[in-house]
């Protein structure tokens, strides 16, 4: 029974991850419009979606967070 429970837990985790990614993808496509509408920020270049792994907000020598 414990093996079945672990299997179900893994599958639910994968499903949750998949749904979360789909929601993020939809939000990401709407972001330029929302930034312009709500904050007057106009995106001039294509947005690139990347993960920032360190607490300083740096990646490849460039600073992304202030």
N, CA, C and O of each residue as an XYZ file, in Angstrom:
264
protein
N       0.818     -1.186      0.000
C       0.000      0.000      0.000
C       0.870      1.261      0.000
O       0.531      2.253     -0.645
N       1.977      1.217      0.718
C       2.865      2.374      0.773
C       3.432      2.690     -0.619
O       3.566      3.861     -0.975
N       3.766      1.661     -1.408
C       4.284      1.872     -2.763
C       3.230      2.546     -3.639
O       3.545      3.433     -4.432
N       1.975      2.117     -3.490
C       0.900      2.734     -4.264
C       0.726      4.198     -3.884
O       0.536      5.052     -4.750
N       0.792      4.484     -2.590
C       0.666      5.856     -2.114
C       1.801      6.723     -2.652
O       1.572      7.858     -3.069
N       3.020      6.195     -2.643
C       4.153      6.945     -3.181
C       3.973      7.212     -4.678
O       4.299      8.295     -5.162
N       3.451      6.217     -5.408
C       3.207      6.390     -6.835
C       2.163      7.461     -7.107
O       2.324      8.282     -8.010
N       1.105      7.447     -6.329
C       0.060      8.458     -6.484
C       0.614      9.840     -6.156
O       0.317     10.809     -6.855
N       1.407      9.936     -5.111
C       2.009     11.207     -4.728
C       2.882     11.754     -5.850
O       2.824     12.945     -6.156
N       3.690     10.893     -6.467
C       4.552     11.325     -7.582
C       3.722     11.816     -8.764
O       4.026     12.845     -9.369
N       2.680     11.073     -9.080
C       1.837     11.441    -10.223
C       1.107     12.759     -9.970
O       1.011     13.587    -10.875
N       0.596     12.968     -8.772
C      -0.059     14.232     -8.448
C       0.933     15.391     -8.489
O       0.591     16.488     -8.932
N       2.146     15.155     -8.034
C       3.175     16.190     -8.098
C       3.475     16.566     -9.539
O       3.627     17.747     -9.853
N       3.561     15.578    -10.415
C       3.810     15.847    -11.827
C       2.663     16.600    -12.464
O       2.880     17.508    -13.266
N       1.448     16.232    -12.115
C       0.266     16.917    -12.638
C       0.231     18.374    -12.172
O      -0.061     19.279    -12.954
N       0.525     18.582    -10.918
C       0.564     19.932    -10.367
C       1.612     20.785    -11.072
O       1.362     21.948    -11.392
N       2.771     20.212    -11.308
C       3.857     20.922    -11.996
C       3.423     21.298    -13.415
O       3.681     22.412    -13.871
N       2.773     20.379    -14.102
C       2.330     20.607    -15.479
C       1.285     21.729    -15.540
O       1.373     22.609    -16.396
N       0.317     21.701    -14.654
C      -0.715     22.738    -14.624
C      -0.093     24.084    -14.277
O      -0.445     25.102    -14.874
N       0.826     24.098    -13.318
C       1.503     25.336    -12.953
C       2.263     25.926    -14.125
O       2.232     27.139    -14.335
N       2.942     25.089    -14.888
C       3.683     25.563    -16.049
C       2.738     26.164    -17.083
O       3.046     27.202    -17.669
N       1.594     25.529    -17.315
C       0.632     26.057    -18.282
C       0.093     27.415    -17.843
O      -0.069     28.310    -18.673
N      -0.186     27.580    -16.560
C      -0.653     28.872    -16.060
C       0.419     29.948    -16.217
O       0.123     31.076    -16.611
N       1.666     29.593    -15.907
C       2.765     30.545    -16.078
C       2.922     30.937    -17.540
O       3.172     32.102    -17.847
N       2.777     29.976    -18.439
C       2.929     30.243    -19.863
C       1.871     31.234    -20.334
O       2.181     32.153    -21.092
N       0.649     31.062    -19.902
C      -0.416     31.997    -20.282
C      -0.160     33.382    -19.688
O      -0.340     34.395    -20.364
N       0.253     33.422    -18.446
C       0.535     34.705    -17.807
C       1.698     35.407    -18.505
O       1.671     36.626    -18.676
N       2.696     34.667    -18.898
C       3.880     35.214    -19.558
C       3.506     35.902    -20.875
O       4.046     36.960    -21.197
N       2.593     35.309    -21.627
C       2.165     35.910    -22.899
C       1.386     37.198    -22.670
O       1.407     38.088    -23.520
N       0.705     37.310    -21.546
C      -0.097     38.502    -21.246
C       0.713     39.607    -20.588
O       0.251     40.744    -20.502
N       1.900     39.293    -20.130
C       2.685     40.238    -19.345
C       2.958     41.569    -20.045
O       2.762     42.608    -19.415
N       3.396     41.607    -21.303
C       3.644     42.915    -21.932
C       2.411     43.826    -21.930
O       2.519     45.013    -21.623
N       1.262     43.283    -22.264
C       0.032     44.071    -22.254
C      -0.286     44.588    -20.855
O      -0.628     45.758    -20.686
N      -0.172     43.717    -19.855
C      -0.500     44.111    -18.485
C       0.477     45.148    -17.945
O       0.067     46.072    -17.242
N       1.764     45.011    -18.261
C       2.748     45.999    -17.822
C       2.461     47.371    -18.429
O       2.572     48.393    -17.752
N       2.094     47.387    -19.703
C       1.758     48.642    -20.385
C       0.496     49.251    -19.790
O       0.463     50.442    -19.481
N      -0.532     48.442    -19.629
C      -1.815     48.933    -19.132
C      -1.740     49.430    -17.692
O      -2.248     50.504    -17.369
N      -1.101     48.638    -16.830
C      -1.130     48.939    -15.400
C      -0.019     49.866    -14.921
O      -0.203     50.614    -13.961
N       1.148     49.816    -15.595
C       2.289     50.575    -15.107
C       2.917     51.497    -16.148
O       3.867     52.215    -15.837
N       2.404     51.488    -17.376
C       2.974     52.328    -18.427
C       4.333     51.847    -18.898
O       5.081     52.611    -19.510
N       4.666     50.594    -18.622
C       5.964     50.033    -19.024
C       5.786     49.350    -20.370
O       4.966     48.443    -20.511
N       6.559     49.789    -21.362
C       6.472     49.192    -22.693
C       7.671     48.277    -22.924
O       8.819     48.697    -22.778
N       7.400     47.044    -23.281
C       8.456     46.068    -23.564
C       8.939     46.303    -24.987
O       8.151     46.241    -25.931
N      10.235     46.575    -25.146
C      10.779     46.897    -26.461
C      11.465     45.717    -27.131
O      11.683     45.730    -28.343
N      11.804     44.701    -26.353
C      12.456     43.511    -26.895
C      11.656     42.289    -26.488
O      10.804     42.353    -25.602
N      11.941     41.180    -27.142
C      11.285     39.926    -26.793
C      11.656     39.522    -25.362
O      12.826     39.548    -24.980
N      10.658     39.156    -24.594
C      10.925     38.677    -23.237
C      11.537     37.284    -23.307
O      11.143     36.460    -24.131
N      12.497     37.035    -22.438
C      13.142     35.730    -22.360
C      12.872     35.180    -20.966
O      13.086     35.860    -19.962
N      12.411     33.969    -20.924
C      12.069     33.334    -19.660
C      13.232     32.470    -19.211
O      13.586     31.498    -19.879
N      13.837     32.827    -18.061
C      14.972     32.079    -17.522
C      14.834     31.994    -16.013
O      14.102     32.767    -15.394
N      15.535     31.059    -15.443
C      15.580     30.921    -13.996
C      16.823     31.631    -13.469
O      17.896     31.555    -14.068
N      16.666     32.316    -12.355
C      17.792     32.941    -11.668
C      18.030     32.095    -10.426
O      17.151     31.971     -9.572
N      19.221     31.514    -10.328
C      19.457     30.512     -9.297
C      20.099     31.044     -8.019
O      20.077     30.365     -6.992
N      20.666     32.238     -8.065
C      21.328     32.690     -6.849
C      20.583     33.858     -6.210
O      19.750     34.496     -6.854
N      20.880     34.131     -4.963
C      20.163     35.145     -4.208
C      20.490     36.566     -4.663
O      19.734     37.495     -4.379
N      21.606     36.742     -5.363
C      21.996     38.072     -5.823
C      21.264     38.481     -7.093
O      21.342     39.641     -7.499
N      20.561     37.560     -7.724
C      19.842     37.886     -8.945
C      20.758     38.025    -10.141
O      20.479     38.806    -11.051
N      21.855     37.273    -10.150
C      22.815     37.346    -11.246
C      22.802     36.057    -12.053
O      22.572     34.970    -11.522
N      23.055     36.207    -13.356
C      23.180     35.063    -14.231
C      24.114     35.454    -15.366
O      23.937     36.498    -15.993
N      25.092     34.627    -15.623
C      26.069     34.873    -16.687
C      26.691     36.268    -16.570
O      26.928     36.934    -17.579
N      26.951     36.700    -15.348
C      27.614     37.964    -15.128
C      26.705     39.179    -15.242
O      27.178     40.303    -15.071
N      25.433     39.000    -15.521
C      24.492     40.112    -15.629
C      23.581     40.123    -14.411
O      23.172     39.072    -13.917
N      23.269     41.322    -13.934
C      22.404     41.470    -12.767
C      20.964     41.688    -13.227
O      20.699     42.565    -14.048
N      20.026     40.882    -12.691
C      18.625     40.954    -13.081
C      17.710     41.490    -11.981
O      16.603     41.946    -12.268
N      18.148     41.443    -10.755
C      17.346     41.938     -9.646
C      18.105     43.066     -8.957
O      19.335     43.108     -8.982
N      17.363     43.971     -8.346
C      18.029     45.076     -7.651
C      17.785     45.013     -6.178
O      18.270     45.865     -5.435
